[in-house]
Amino acid sequence: MPSLILLRSAARTPEHQARTILANLDQIADELNSGAIVVFTNDSIRIRSLPITR
C-alpha cells in the first residue's frame, strides 16, 4: 500500500525537510512500509494507517 509524508512546518527548505524525515525515519519506517499518512508539524508527528475507514 502506498504511503504519504506531509510536512507542515514553518521551515520549508528542502534541506530542512530532508533532515526532518531522516531524523525520524526509524520511528516511522514500519508504518510507511505498511501504508500510512505521516504528518510532521513544528512540534509533533501524527501517523494514520491506511486505508482510512469510517
Order of alpha helices (4+ residues) and beta strands (2+ residues): beta-alpha-beta-beta
